[in-house]
Amino acid sequence: MKLPETQLALLEATGATDRTPVEALAEELGEDPAAITRAAFELEAAGLVDVEERAVEDVALTEEGERYREAGLPELRLRAAAAEAGADDSPAEMGRLVGQSGLEGPEVDIALSNLARKGYGEIDGGAIALGEDPRYDPEADPEAAALESVAAGEADAVATDVLDRLESRGLIERTETTARSVTLTDEGVTALMEGVEAAETVGAVTPELLTSGEWSEVEFTEYNVEADAETVNGGKTHILRQTANRVKDVLVGMGFREMEGPHADADFWINDCLFMPQDHPARTHWDRFALDVPPMAELPADLLERVEDAHRNGVGSEGDGYHSPWDADFARAVALRGHTTSLSMRYLSGQAAGDLEPPERYFSVEKVYRNDTLDPTHLLEFFQIEGWVMAEELSVRDLMGTFTEFYEQFGITDLEFKPHYNPYTEPSFELFGRHPETDELIEIGNSGIFREEVLSPLGVECDVMAWGLALERLLMLMYGFEDIRDVHGTLCDLDLLRNVEVVY
Ligand code: PHE
């Protein structure tokens, strides 16, 4: 029998009785473990060895875990400072203890919550007293001991619940790997006894092999396409972008066309066309990102005039205006759009794509910018799914039906609707969906039927129903994310980005 060199060496190094780990064989043979693994699978396929696979958990300290192992767990340091300050007799002032323990930044909160959890201390007002009935002896804190064990490679000796706790504290990281070990089969033993020779095989064609013509003589190593390979993480479209693309496909499938337009736009398109009074709170610097750029000179003069007239005098014989100041310069000022309804205005007015005849349907899935306060459901920029349908005789039923059909394609079937107010739509309603993990109702969109005060200046004579939905909230419902920052920005988990599948 002839075998490629590596396989032969492996066969000879493998025992018939004891299982030898692949790593040990690789070291003994001075080969790369991946090459030995490959050879082991080849030999297994030939029936000469048996490869046993076992899932093993590797436990390692995170950077924070390593820091605490050296400096002590924050709660133990705080407890020590409290003990030193005599807090068993009378509570000691917290600020002083924090200073003495050398805790900094987020470590202070970490110390306080774990101090309370372990009963090491009682926090009352701004003072700390030593806990009367601590859960552990601070000298033998199981989490501190576990950090040492993990560092020494003895995680096996640590109780699972302690490891779980350290993991949830972000102090250790557990990874699953596959450990492989090899033994000779009876056939392997027989083959060795009968004698195996090394076959010269070539793993890859080289320029030398080609120019010398030697390639036609040599034997090439066979590929094993089933062997485990190292994971290579290539580039990938971000989950948010993938979902945006999916939303676009769904809307195109429903007969919509895509709108395009500027991120920085005149207030005219963002607000005035929408019958938003110029003194509306959303138009102050609290909410919008104003830009220090020249005002937008080229606004359609006739439209500007009709919009001003709607603001001042209202529309129709029964109509009434806002009786508040309206200034064309204010309308020309440029800001980052707070919604993509600015695009809808550009299209409905005929500015963007020429005059439109009903029926028409348009959408965009684009970024909008709001000067909000960051929290788990709010970002300063997010993606809005804007859309509108222009047709004779539309009703709220049409709007609800459109949403039901749209969200169904993402598996969301429990929409709820709530009456709402927008200066530009009547009636208006907000949309809610149930969060799959927390069961909370979360707002996912805002919608309505455009008022005459909006449509008449634009020159639209039929009904238009419209909406703005939040792409990130759709993601929260689809995947159960609880914090919008899990899918946006630097807190986004790399593993998630690598592994998540946006399925159709
Ligand atoms: N502009 C609204 C928002 O950002 C969404 C909306 C668009 C509502 C069109 C009604 C009509 O919340």
Residues whose N, C-alpha, C, O or C-beta is under 5 A from the ligand:
A	BS01	LIG	G338 H339 T341 T425 N446 S447 G448 A466 W467 G468
